[in-house]
Amino acid sequence: MSSDEVPEEGEYVIGRVVEVKDFGATLNLLEFTDRQAFVHISEVASGWVKYIRDFIREGQMVVAKVTKVKKTSKIVDASVRQVSGHRKKEKIRDWKNEQRASKLLELVATKSKIKPEDLVSEIKENMIKMYGSIYSAFESSVMDSSSFKGEWKGKWVDNFITVGIANVTPPFVSIGGKFELYSHES
């Protein structure tokens, strides 16, 4: 992400704890270049916190909810306390998938004999608009490669699908049921 992007209030972010003081902790936001978050001691855990380091320490990776964004500051206020266990797992899974997708995109560029930064600048923004994330684009290319080929043009498209098939398992759902059938005819 670029340095001019700012997280929004209510957004869930991933940060690495860089400093812990008696009154709160500072995080480097991993998804936003040159952005930090401050987590006040009251937002570290539910209940009373006597020793902040019992709950949060330097080097730890945490998921936080942005509670306040000051447009003039590179630091946002955030809460670790307001993040549910389910939301935390989901955010970490999504972040890891995007890290993986970035590496896969580099592989696609190499196989297509394109500079990785050129391929990223050509397709990343539009893929995120269309699919929500690069990882979702890989999933879509695996599930419906003919539609994917119809949407995108370039010498990288076939390699994108090949790399997706080799490295990404698309989400699936099994649906089952029972029914009884009667006939009153002979």
C-alpha positions in Angstrom: 0.0 0.0 0.0 1.1 3.5 -0.6 2.2 5.9 2.1 -0.7 8.3 1.4 -3.3 5.7 2.4 -4.9 6.0 5.8 -6.8 3.3 7.7 -10.5 4.2 8.3 -12.2 4.3 11.7 -13.7 0.9 12.4 -11.2 -0.9 10.1 -9.3 -3.9 11.4 -5.5 -3.6 11.0 -2.4 -5.7 11.7 0.5 -4.2 13.5 3.7 -5.2 15.1 4.3 -3.8 18.6 7.4 -1.5 18.5 7.2 0.1 21.9 5.4 -0.5 25.2 5.1 2.1 27.9 3.1 2.1 31.1 0.2 4.0 29.5 0.0 2.2 26.1 1.7 0.6 23.1 2.8 1.8 19.7 2.3 -0.4 16.6 3.8 -0.2 13.1 0.9 -0.9 10.8 1.9 -3.7 8.4 -0.6 -2.8 5.7 0.0 0.9 5.6 3.5 2.4 4.8 4.7 4.9 7.4 1.7 4.6 9.6 1.5 3.7 13.3 -1.2 3.1 15.8 -1.3 3.9 19.5 -3.2 1.5 21.8 -4.0 3.1 25.2 -3.7 0.8 28.2 -7.5 0.9 28.6 -7.8 -0.6 25.1 -5.3 -3.4 25.6 -7.6 -5.9 27.4 -11.0 -6.0 29.0 -10.9 -5.5 32.7 -8.3 -3.8 34.8 -4.7 -3.9 33.5 -2.1 -3.4 36.1 1.0 -4.4 34.1 0.5 -3.7 30.4 3.4 -6.2 29.5 1.2 -9.0 30.8 -1.0 -8.5 27.8 1.2 -6.9 25.1 4.9 -6.9 24.4 7.5 -5.6 21.9 7.8 -7.7 18.7 4.3 -9.2 19.0 2.0 -9.1 16.0 -1.6 -7.9 16.9 -4.9 -7.2 15.2 -6.4 -3.9 16.3 -9.6 -1.9 15.5 -9.0 1.7 14.5 -10.9 3.9 16.9 -9.8 7.4 15.8 -8.0 8.8 12.7 -6.5 12.2 12.9 -5.9 13.5 9.3 -2.9 15.6 10.3 -1.1 12.7 12.1 0.6 9.6 10.9 -0.6 7.9 14.1 -4.1 6.5 14.6 -5.7 5.4 17.8 -6.6 1.7 18.0 -8.0 -0.9 20.3 -6.9 -4.5 20.7 -9.6 -5.1 23.3 -12.4 -4.6 20.8 -11.2 -7.4 18.5 -13.0 -10.7 18.8 -11.1 -14.0 18.5 -13.0 -14.8 15.2 -12.2 -11.4 13.7 -8.6 -11.7 14.7 -8.2 -15.2 13.0 -10.0 -13.9 9.9 -7.8 -10.8 9.6 -4.6 -12.8 10.1 -5.7 -15.4 7.5 -6.6 -12.6 5.0 -3.2 -10.8 5.6 -1.2 -14.1 5.2 -3.1 -14.9 2.0 -2.3 -11.5 0.5 1.4 -11.9 1.5 1.3 -15.2 -0.3 -0.6 -13.8 -3.3 2.1 -11.1 -3.7 4.8 -13.8 -3.9 2.7 -15.7 -6.4 2.3 -12.5 -8.5 6.1 -12.1 -8.5 6.3 -15.7 -9.8 3.8 -15.0 -12.5 5.9 -11.9 -13.6 9.1 -14.0 -13.7 7.4 -16.8 -15.7 6.0 -14.1 -18.1 9.4 -12.4 -18.4 7.9 -9.1 -17.0 9.4 -7.0 -14.2 7.4 -7.8 -11.0 6.8 -4.0 -10.3 5.6 -3.5 -13.9 3.0 -6.3 -13.6 1.9 -5.1 -10.2 1.4 -1.5 -11.5 -0.5 -2.9 -14.5 -3.0 -5.1 -12.8 -3.0 -4.9 -8.9 -5.3 -1.9 -8.5 -7.9 -3.2 -11.0 -7.8 -6.7 -9.5 -8.4 -5.4 -6.0 -11.3 -3.3 -7.3 -12.8 -6.3 -9.2 -12.1 -9.2 -6.7 -11.4 -7.5 -3.4 -7.9 -8.9 -3.1 -5.1 -10.5 -5.2 -5.7 -13.8 -3.5 -9.4 -13.7 -4.5 -8.3 -13.0 -8.1 -6.1 -16.2 -8.0 -9.1 -18.1 -6.6 -11.4 -16.8 -9.4 -8.8 -17.8 -12.0 -8.8 -21.3 -10.7 -12.6 -21.7 -10.4 -13.4 -20.2 -13.8 -10.3 -19.8 -16.0 -12.3 -19.1 -19.2 -14.1 -16.1 -17.7 -10.8 -14.9 -16.2 -9.2 -15.1 -19.7 -12.1 -13.1 -21.0 -11.6 -10.4 -18.4 -7.9 -9.9 -18.7 -5.5 -9.5 -21.6 -1.7 -10.0 -21.6 1.0 -12.5 -21.9 0.8 -13.0 -18.1 -2.8 -14.4 -18.0 -2.0 -18.1 -18.7 0.8 -18.0 -16.2 -1.5 -16.4 -13.6 -3.9 -19.3 -14.0 -1.2 -21.9 -14.0 0.4 -20.5 -10.8 -3.1 -20.2 -9.3 -3.9 -23.9 -10.0 -0.6 -25.0 -8.5 -0.8 -22.9 -5.4 -4.3 -21.8 -4.4 -7.2 -24.0 -3.2 -10.5 -22.2 -4.1 -13.2 -22.1 -1.4 -15.9 -24.7 -1.7 -19.1 -25.7 0.0 -20.7 -29.1 0.1 -24.5 -29.0 0.2 -26.4 -32.1 1.0 -30.0 -33.1 1.9 -32.5 -35.8 2.1 -36.0 -36.0 0.7 -38.7 -38.6 0.5 -40.6 -39.3 -2.7 -44.1 -40.9 -2.8 -46.2 -41.8 -5.7 -49.8 -42.7 -5.5 -49.7 -44.1 -9.1 -49.0 -47.7 -9.8 
